[in-house]
Amino acid sequence: MNATENHGTSHLNRLSHRIELRFARHEAWTLKTARRVPLFALFAFMTLWVWLFVPMIPIGILSVFLLEKAGIFGAVVNIVLGIGGLAIIAPWFFRWYFICAGLMIGRTKMAQSKEDDVLGRLKRLTGLKPA
């Protein structure tokens, strides 16, 4: 591996690390805000959707292109992408939904568990040892 390949990999790793760190910080902020004002917990959770919608824009453009130009093959690819996307996003969505619903009725156990997970991930990403 030459120096430019190593530099490219390193840059990609740093970018990935920064994105993961910012997402973890956003999750921590969401939990903090949802716990502070439980009645509006779902609104705090909705801010996390930005992390899904922005990366989906190119996939949406590809999807429309495939539907227009590729006929039945494009439809099959769209079905596979749609079902696969739902299989990936649904567990994340429902966990957050149940955390917010629990907070709205006064149950904090799931929120505390998620907060412990997020804080542990933040410590790992910032290089601090978990307590």
Residue pairs with C-beta under 8 A, 6 or more apart in sequence:
17 125
20 125
21 122
21 125
21 126
23 51
24 118
24 121
24 122
24 125
25 122
26 47
26 48
26 51
27 48
27 114
27 118
28 115
28 118
28 119
28 122
29 44
30 44
30 45
30 47
30 48
31 99
31 111
31 114
31 115
31 118
33 41
33 44
34 40
34 41
34 44
34 45
34 99
34 100
34 103
34 111
35 41
35 103
35 108
35 111
35 115
37 44
38 103
38 104
38 106
39 104
41 99
41 100
41 101
41 103
41 104
42 97
42 100
42 104
44 100
45 96
45 97
45 99
45 100
48 96
52 89
59 81
63 77
63 78
63 81
65 74
66 73
66 74
66 75
66 77
66 78
67 74
67 75
67 78
68 74
70 77
95 110
95 114
98 110
99 110
99 111
99 114
102 108
102 109
102 110
102 111
103 111
120 130
123 129
123 130
123 131
124 130
